[in-house]
Amino acid sequence: MKELTFAQQFALIALNAQDSLHMTTVKKIAVRCMAAAAILEWAMEEDGLQSEFSTISEKDVENAAAFPHRQEVFRALLKKKGAVQMPLPELLAQVTHFSRRTLKKIEHAFSDPLKGMDLLEEIPNLLGCDMDYDSASVTMREYRSDCATYTRLTEGMRADVLEDGEMADETVMLLWLLRESSCIYDFFSKEERKRVGQRMAELHRANRLAKMLFAVDIHSSLEIAVKNFLRSKKEVMETPTGIGVDFVFPFLERSQSVFIDIEAWFENKEQRLQDVEARLAKYGHQYTVLRRGAVPLIQIDNVLYEAVPTIRQLKVPVQGMRLRKYPL
């Protein structure tokens, strides 16, 4: 198998469970961060992480023929210009100006090669298992990253971030991308996020690359407004101020609350779980039951969910199980 580049590794993390048909606000954030990852990947190869200025020219576009994702990002940065030269933070900030059409091109420049390597596929969206969508036969699609590769990347990332010791440039860049894409909430528990905040503060004091990156924000003004609104409704983790460690904005809701109607009444917990499994299998989802009992814990397409017994009040009460994302 062809070795994945830094940006492709991040794309597998960022695209998992994203809507594959529509450019949602959530996916715009992810693809914009994927574009920034492509820039960082190039800068790392060109020894440009420590340079005062970064220059991208038409020659770089030609040289990136083997990396479609990098080539598409370069085209978007050049915009018919012969070359662009600016400090790396300013270059990264340019991704905030990419149009929806440009982001769609960048998405496919990442997703198509990953599909060709059998590391990414499109499957029915989990929301299609919901009673309303299932009965209406509504077609919804989402990305699913290869489970083994996804687990290896995310577990390796968690170990690199949480363990003591000097952090490699790749991990510093990945940590910034996780913050900007709001993925930190997906992979670290509340207690672990405190440790992540400490690590970022330490990096800001001692690491030149971290100090540069943590000051860069690649969200649009509208997304920042959404972030601030939702953040006001959450408990904000205490982190050092002024260093860009503000990553607590869990508006990256990449999975929905799904109601699955069932046949078994609530005292038959094994049959309830079998009904849920049957619906997941019907739509081709990969799942593993990690915990049985009254409220099962299920890993579905790389995401953890609790299955909570619920009665939905319609004209006639409908019994079922509600899949809700498991809070780390």
Secondary structure, DSSP 8 states (H G I E B T S, - for coil): -----HHHHHHHHHHTT-BSSS--HHHHHHHHHHHHHHHHHHHHHTT-SS-S-EEEEHHHHHHTTT-HHHHHHHHHHHTT-SEEEE-HHHHHHGGGG--HHHHHHHHHHHHHHHHHTTSEEEEE-GGGGSHHHHHHT---EEEEE-HHHHHHHHHHHHHHHHS-S---HHHHHHHHHHHHTTTHHHH--HHHHHHHHHHHHHHHHH-HHHHHHTT-----HHHHHHHHHHHTTS------SSSS----------S--EEEE-SS-TT-HHHHHHHHHHHHHHTT--EEEEE-SSS-EEEETTEEEEEEEEEE-SSS-EEEEEEEE---
